[in-house]
Amino acid sequence: MRYPALVAAAMLLVQPACAEKVPEVDPRASLGVVQQWIYNYRAKPDYAHVPAAVRVLFHSQTFKEPENAGIYIGFIAGAIGSNPAKAEKLIAGFFPVAPEDEWVIVRAIAYSGHPDWRNLLRRVASRMPARRVMIDNYLTGRLPILSEIPLEEARPGMMDKLKRTFTKNPFGKEERKINTKLTFAGNQDLLDTLWGYYFATGSHVPIKRIVEILPWSKSRDTVDKLTVGSMARYTLASYAIRDAKLREYLRSELTRAKEPVRAPLAEVVEAADTVQIGALRRDAVAAVEELKTKGSDARRNLDFWGQVGVGAVALGCVSAAALGQVAVGIPCVIGGSASQGLLSFWQKNQQ
């Protein structure tokens, strides 16, 4: 079976600027200033300067590679959704937008959680005629909004497998199709998007979604799920070390967590409380190494249906790595398979 090229990246958080003082954003500011401003935004929301910050992002060509822009999409979406009464005025402040960046506005509105996001999108559509197809796809539900994206694709049941087995032409040539279905398991940038939304709002809604991903840190099915789950666990602990409110929220969630979530969430809380996240790195390295060496659980226990693949992980900087050197500490690690990239990064940081 062919394995698609994968990219995995990880991140280290540096000490953020003083949370009590969130600097204003000069439209001519550097990307680094905006990155730090975004990180500190939830401590003291500066709604009036969001358009200026977004214009800096556009000017810096931050959205040139969509897979690396998840955290910024999430932040813009959160800003739109956080103040519904002023959302339309906020969006107007983003314009003019270069044609190649108009998709950012469309997706941010769709992901915003605004109670009237469809009409917001309809009203702004005339300013972005080149994005008519994308807009229509969101309005008709062919593209899902952030809250409707599933964690992973539903697995076929026994009857579905039987039906496929007996109806498939064994001599026919199967046409290869690109899987465009959005899932958190197959699109690492969605994890970034959740963090961006949290930075803009301080809402626990995206954190709850990240917590739901934690069981994948124990997964031995596919590299993509193991990678996303490990990064969800690592970034929750990393941010919670520096965010007392997040730490308290995770501790409260632990008391009512269901069994698959409880163990990895307990690891997050302990790592955040004791400022010891090295163990999470080492565990992820060992898990990826084991998966590389022995194969997935499903492959080790091949049954009648025994085909298991490693789905493609979307290109992009995982787990807020898109924030770059200022708020994250390192740029993305690019190259090799996801497992190689993950191992390369974490092994270097065990020194």
BANU-496630 format. One record per residue (C-alpha): residue number from 1; x negated, y negated, z. Coordinates in Angstrom, 3 decimals. Each point is the difference from the previous one (the first is absolute). Layout:
N
SITE     k         xx         yy         zz
SITE   NUM          X          Y          Z
...
This chain:
351
SITE     k         xx         yy         zz
SITE     1      0.000      0.000      0.000
SITE     2     -1.338     -3.403     -0.878
SITE     3     -0.397     -2.431      2.821
SITE     4      0.563     -3.657     -0.898
SITE     5     -2.598     -2.538      0.952
SITE     6      0.725     -1.390      3.431
SITE     7     -1.128     -3.063      1.841
SITE     8     -0.116     -0.290      3.746
SITE     9     -1.032     -2.986      2.016
SITE    10     -0.138     -0.732      3.671
SITE    11     -0.442     -2.991      2.138
SITE    12     -1.506     -1.438      3.162
SITE    13      1.583     -2.968      1.713
SITE    14     -2.049     -2.902      1.180
SITE    15      0.977     -2.250      2.853
SITE    16      2.732     -2.356     -1.250
SITE    17     -0.069     -3.706      0.590
SITE    18      1.579     -1.372      3.144
SITE    19      3.660      0.987     -0.143
SITE    20      1.130     -3.204      1.681
SITE    21     -1.199     -2.187     -2.864
SITE    22      1.072      0.905     -3.528
SITE    23     -1.748     -2.302     -2.482
SITE    24      1.945     -1.744     -2.705
SITE    25     -0.628      1.018     -3.588
SITE    26     -1.533     -2.403     -2.456
SITE    27      1.153      0.889     -3.543
SITE    28     -3.665     -0.208     -0.993
SITE    29     -1.063      2.375      2.787
SITE    30     -2.027      3.121     -0.638
SITE    31      1.549      3.450     -0.039
SITE    32     -1.790      0.779      3.254
SITE    33      1.741     -2.848      1.819
SITE    34      3.384      1.227     -1.233
SITE    35     -0.791      3.574      1.031
SITE    36     -0.757     -1.092      3.555
SITE    37      3.089     -2.228      0.035
SITE    38      2.168      2.952     -1.077
SITE    39     -1.438      2.226      2.698
SITE    40      0.784     -2.552      2.728
SITE    41      3.325     -1.171     -1.456
SITE    42      2.300      2.076      2.197
SITE    43     -1.443     -1.611      3.142
SITE    44      1.143     -3.432     -1.137
SITE    45      2.027      0.034     -3.238
SITE    46     -0.845     -2.923     -2.281
SITE    47      2.863      0.328     -2.467
SITE    48     -0.591     -3.374     -1.652
SITE    49     -3.433      1.041     -1.226
SITE    50      0.969      3.387     -1.457
SITE    51      0.375     -1.423     -3.569
SITE    52     -3.493     -1.523      0.192
SITE    53     -1.432      3.301      1.206
SITE    54      1.731      1.904     -2.807
SITE    55     -1.309     -2.446     -2.579
SITE    56     -3.530      0.675      1.273
SITE    57      0.648      3.724     -0.472
SITE    58      1.119     -0.620     -3.577
SITE    59     -2.942     -2.294     -0.691
SITE    60     -2.412      2.654      1.357
SITE    61      1.427      2.634     -2.392
SITE    62      0.899      2.127      3.010
SITE    63      2.728      1.801     -1.964
SITE    64     -2.153      0.937     -2.977
SITE    65      0.025      3.610      1.206
SITE    66      3.502      0.690      1.364
SITE    67     -1.099      3.123      1.886
SITE    68     -2.325     -2.124      2.126
SITE    69      2.543     -2.708      0.776
SITE    70      2.394      1.850      2.306
SITE    71     -0.779     -1.977      3.120
SITE    72      0.641     -3.321     -1.747
SITE    73      3.238      1.238     -1.572
SITE    74      1.133      1.086      3.460
SITE    75     -0.893     -3.358      1.517
SITE    76      1.882     -1.994     -2.645
SITE    77      2.978      2.337      0.297
SITE    78      0.004     -0.386      3.775
SITE    79     -0.179     -3.779     -0.271
SITE    80      3.024     -0.023     -2.328
SITE    81      2.001      2.313      2.239
SITE    82     -0.925     -1.667      3.282
SITE    83      1.957     -3.198     -0.692
SITE    84      2.967      0.792     -2.272
SITE    85      1.401     -3.542      0.083
SITE    86     -3.216     -1.472     -1.397
SITE    87     -1.006      2.895     -2.248
SITE    88      1.066     -1.597     -3.286
SITE    89     -1.927     -3.190      0.758
SITE    90     -3.026      2.068      0.980
SITE    91      0.092      1.941     -3.269
SITE    92      0.296     -3.232     -1.996
SITE    93     -3.230     -1.122      1.669
SITE    94     -1.907      2.882     -1.592
SITE    95      0.550     -1.353     -3.518
SITE    96     -1.424     -0.582     -2.502
SITE    97     -1.268      3.584     -0.225
SITE    98     -2.180      1.376     -2.777
SITE    99      1.914      2.537     -2.135
SITE   100     -2.332      2.827      1.024
SITE   101      0.841     -0.615      3.682
SITE   102      3.780     -0.352     -0.258
SITE   103      0.469      3.638      0.998
SITE   104     -1.217     -0.954      3.491
SITE   105      2.987     -2.285      0.564
SITE   106      2.416      2.633     -1.298
SITE   107     -1.348      2.760      2.238
SITE   108     -0.313     -2.218      3.072
SITE   109      3.658     -1.033     -0.263
SITE   110      1.093      3.618     -0.479
SITE   111     -2.108      1.143      2.978
SITE   112      0.956     -2.934      2.232
SITE   113      2.956      1.518      1.801
SITE   114      1.885     -3.281     -0.610
SITE   115      3.748      0.700      0.376
SITE   116      0.686     -1.639     -3.378
SITE   117     -3.181      0.988     -1.837
SITE   118      1.839      0.996     -3.178
SITE   119      1.477     -3.453     -0.507
SITE   120     -3.338     -1.578      0.866
SITE   121     -1.535      2.068     -2.750
SITE   122      2.755     -0.878     -2.454
SITE   123     -0.416     -3.721      0.671
SITE   124     -3.735      0.060     -0.589
SITE   125      0.180      2.328     -3.031
SITE   126      0.304     -2.870     -2.493
SITE   127     -3.455     -1.226      1.034
SITE   128     -1.529      3.399     -0.797
SITE   129      1.577      1.230     -3.264
SITE   130     -2.965      2.268     -0.713
SITE   131      0.878      2.017      3.129
SITE   132      3.587      0.656     -0.983
SITE   133     -0.504      3.787     -0.172
SITE   134     -1.564      0.164      3.454
SITE   135      2.707     -2.227      1.459
SITE   136      2.759      2.110     -1.551
SITE   137     -1.603      3.175      1.343
SITE   138      0.115     -1.341      3.538
SITE   139      3.536     -1.318     -0.359
SITE   140      1.291      3.331     -1.333
SITE   141     -1.923      2.137      2.490
SITE   142     -2.327      1.642     -2.498
SITE   143     -2.835     -1.482      2.036
SITE   144      0.427      0.448      3.782
SITE   145     -0.343     -2.785      2.532
SITE   146     -2.550      0.532      2.791
SITE   147      2.489      1.334      2.545
SITE   148      1.251      2.624     -2.466
SITE   149     -3.345      1.478     -1.039
SITE   150     -0.187      3.573      1.373
SITE   151     -2.992      1.316      1.895
SITE   152     -0.432      2.788     -2.554
SITE   153      1.870      1.746     -2.766
SITE   154      2.586      2.544      1.056
SITE   155     -1.250      3.522     -0.515
SITE   156      2.128      2.276     -2.175
SITE   157      2.063      2.556      1.869
SITE   158      0.096      3.730     -0.604
SITE   159      2.877     -0.196     -2.474
SITE   160     -1.728     -2.775     -1.955
SITE   161     -3.136      2.123     -0.275
SITE   162      1.987      3.024     -1.126
SITE   163      1.863     -2.038     -2.581
SITE   164     -3.217     -1.380     -1.418
SITE   165     -1.605      3.438     -0.058
SITE   166      2.811      1.619     -1.994
SITE   167      0.788     -2.888     -2.327
SITE   168     -3.526     -1.009     -0.951
SITE   169     -1.214      1.238     -3.359
SITE   170     -3.215      1.945      0.785
SITE   171     -1.264     -0.608     -3.550
SITE   172      0.959     -3.662     -0.195
SITE   173     -2.523     -2.768      0.316
SITE   174      0.820     -2.132      3.007
SITE   175     -0.176     -3.716     -0.691
SITE   176     -2.150     -1.860      2.470
SITE   177      1.811     -2.914      1.619
SITE   178     -1.309     -2.807      2.157
SITE   179      1.537      0.010      3.464
SITE   180      1.091     -3.570      0.651
SITE   181      2.041      0.712      3.128
SITE   182     -1.084     -2.253      2.861
SITE   183     -0.815      1.728      3.296
SITE   184     -2.213     -0.900      2.911
SITE   185     -1.864      3.268     -0.481
SITE   186     -0.944     -0.887     -3.552
SITE   187     -0.624     -3.740      0.292
SITE   188     -2.534     -1.062      2.579
SITE   189      0.615     -3.679     -0.707
SITE   190      3.437      0.337      1.616
SITE   191     -1.726      0.453      3.353
SITE   192     -1.716     -3.333     -0.625
SITE   193      3.364     -1.518     -0.888
SITE   194      1.440      1.003      3.368
SITE   195     -2.919     -1.633      1.802
SITE   196      0.420     -3.187     -2.046
SITE   197      3.686     -0.124      0.942
SITE   198     -0.946      0.387      3.651
SITE   199     -2.524     -2.846     -0.222
SITE   200      2.701     -2.285     -1.387
SITE   201      2.733      0.912      2.452
SITE   202     -1.329      1.801      3.071
SITE   203      2.965      2.329     -0.593
SITE   204     -0.168      3.558      1.264
SITE   205      1.908      1.307     -3.030
SITE   206     -3.139      0.571     -2.122
SITE   207     -1.818      1.377      3.051
SITE   208      2.736      2.609      0.445
SITE   209     -0.554      1.074     -3.604
SITE   210     -3.746      0.294      0.554
SITE   211      0.643      2.076      3.131
SITE   212      2.125      2.375     -2.102
SITE   213     -3.058      0.637     -2.183
SITE   214     -2.167      1.066      2.963
SITE   215      0.764      3.757     -0.222
SITE   216     -1.855      0.048     -3.330
SITE   217     -3.231     -0.572      1.930
SITE   218      0.465      3.643      1.041
SITE   219      1.012      1.128     -3.492
SITE   220     -2.024      2.582     -1.862
SITE   221      2.206      0.040     -3.087
SITE   222     -1.462     -2.660     -2.273
SITE   223     -2.841     -2.478      0.052
SITE   224      2.333     -2.908     -0.666
SITE   225      2.204      0.654      3.044
SITE   226     -2.994      0.685      2.226
SITE   227     -1.676     -3.218     -1.158
SITE   228      3.062     -2.229      0.434
SITE   229      0.845      1.594      3.350
SITE   230     -3.547     -0.394      1.281
SITE   231     -0.116     -3.631     -1.049
SITE   232      3.395     -0.678      1.589
SITE   233     -1.339      1.406      3.270
SITE   234     -3.312     -1.848     -0.258
SITE   235      1.438     -3.404     -0.862
SITE   236      2.701      0.186      2.658
SITE   237     -2.699      0.592      2.606
SITE   238     -2.299     -2.664     -1.471
SITE   239      2.627     -2.730     -0.049
SITE   240      1.471      1.027      3.360
SITE   241     -3.395     -0.491      1.651
SITE   242      0.263     -3.716     -0.816
SITE   243      3.786     -0.371      0.144
SITE   244      1.408      0.436      3.511
SITE   245      3.622     -0.189     -1.157
SITE   246     -0.576      2.713     -2.588
SITE   247     -1.747      2.130      2.602
SITE   248      2.935     -0.315      2.387
SITE   249      2.469      0.810     -2.757
SITE   250     -1.877      3.171     -0.992
SITE   251     -0.131      1.069      3.633
SITE   252      3.774     -0.450      0.291
SITE   253      0.529      2.004     -3.191
SITE   254     -2.055      2.851      1.426
SITE   255      2.582      0.643      2.720
SITE   256      2.692      0.775     -2.581
SITE   257     -2.072      1.360     -2.882
SITE   258      1.031      3.294     -1.576
SITE   259     -2.379      2.949      0.043
SITE   260     -1.794     -0.474     -3.365
SITE   261     -0.708     -3.662      0.828
SITE   262     -0.826      0.333      3.693
SITE   263     -3.500      1.494     -0.245
SITE   264     -1.501     -2.397     -2.591
SITE   265      1.759     -2.979      1.628
SITE   266     -1.473      0.981      3.373
SITE   267     -3.415     -0.008     -1.671
SITE   268      0.655     -3.494     -1.338
SITE   269      1.073     -1.339      3.402
SITE   270     -2.950      1.568      1.800
SITE   271     -2.476     -1.285     -2.595
SITE   272      1.477     -3.511      0.240
SITE   273      0.107     -0.017      3.808
SITE   274     -3.592      1.220      0.357
SITE   275     -1.393     -1.756     -3.093
SITE   276     -1.253      3.340     -1.270
SITE   277      0.907      0.537     -3.649
SITE   278     -3.124      1.893     -1.004
SITE   279      1.721      3.270      0.883
SITE   280      2.739     -0.745     -2.553
SITE   281     -2.659     -0.471     -2.679
SITE   282     -1.770      3.228      0.900
SITE   283      3.236      1.975      0.017
SITE   284      0.964     -1.324     -3.441
SITE   285     -3.432      0.834     -1.402
SITE   286      0.235      3.555      1.323
SITE   287      3.540      0.432     -1.337
SITE   288     -0.917     -1.209     -3.486
SITE   289     -3.103      2.219     -0.016
SITE   290      2.106      3.007      1.001
SITE   291      2.564     -0.765     -2.679
SITE   292     -2.770     -0.232     -2.608
SITE   293     -1.615      3.251      1.122
SITE   294      2.983      2.230      0.718
SITE   295      2.742     -1.576     -2.078
SITE   296      3.489     -0.884      1.145
SITE   297      2.109      2.076      2.377
SITE   298      2.313      0.775     -2.876
SITE   299     -2.870      1.223     -2.152
SITE   300     -1.428      2.085      2.832
SITE   301      3.402      1.651      0.349
SITE   302      0.957      0.424     -3.655
SITE   303      3.467      1.434     -0.404
SITE   304      2.213      0.737     -3.003
SITE   305      0.336     -3.651     -0.843
SITE   306     -3.674     -0.702      0.712
SITE   307     -0.825     -3.113     -1.891
SITE   308     -1.142     -2.939      1.998
SITE   309     -1.674     -3.088     -1.309
SITE   310     -1.652     -3.067      1.338
SITE   311      2.076     -2.950     -1.143
SITE   312     -1.650     -3.110     -1.282
SITE   313     -0.587     -2.641      2.608
SITE   314      0.597     -3.453     -1.422
SITE   315     -3.076     -2.106     -0.631
SITE   316     -0.434     -2.612      2.646
SITE   317     -1.533     -0.988      3.262
SITE   318      1.644      2.000      2.713
SITE   319      1.157     -1.319      3.314
SITE   320     -0.463     -3.736     -0.247
SITE   321     -3.435      0.319     -1.595
SITE   322      1.248     -2.476     -2.584
SITE   323     -0.544     -2.707      2.596
SITE   324     -3.664      0.206     -0.957
SITE   325     -3.083     -0.826      1.998
SITE   326      1.421     -2.784      2.168
SITE   327      2.722      1.831      1.899
SITE   328     -1.002      3.559     -0.793
SITE   329     -3.746      0.085      0.029
SITE   330     -0.754      1.879     -3.228
SITE   331      1.184      0.073     -3.590
SITE   332      1.691      3.060     -1.438
SITE   333     -1.983      3.200     -0.481
SITE   334      0.534      0.977     -3.618
SITE   335     -1.088      3.151     -1.740
SITE   336      0.355      3.750      0.210
SITE   337      2.984      1.925      1.240
SITE   338      2.082     -1.138      2.931
SITE   339     -1.675      2.511      2.250
SITE   340     -3.479     -1.051     -1.117
SITE   341      0.797     -3.679      0.435
SITE   342      1.544      0.545      3.418
SITE   343     -2.916      2.116      1.164
SITE   344     -2.553     -2.430     -1.407
SITE   345      1.500     -2.955      1.856
SITE   346      0.631      1.661      3.330
SITE   347     -3.296      1.845      0.124
SITE   348     -1.856     -3.281     -0.518
SITE   349      1.892     -1.526      2.898
SITE   350     -0.691      2.785      2.482
SITE   351     -3.530     -1.272      0.501
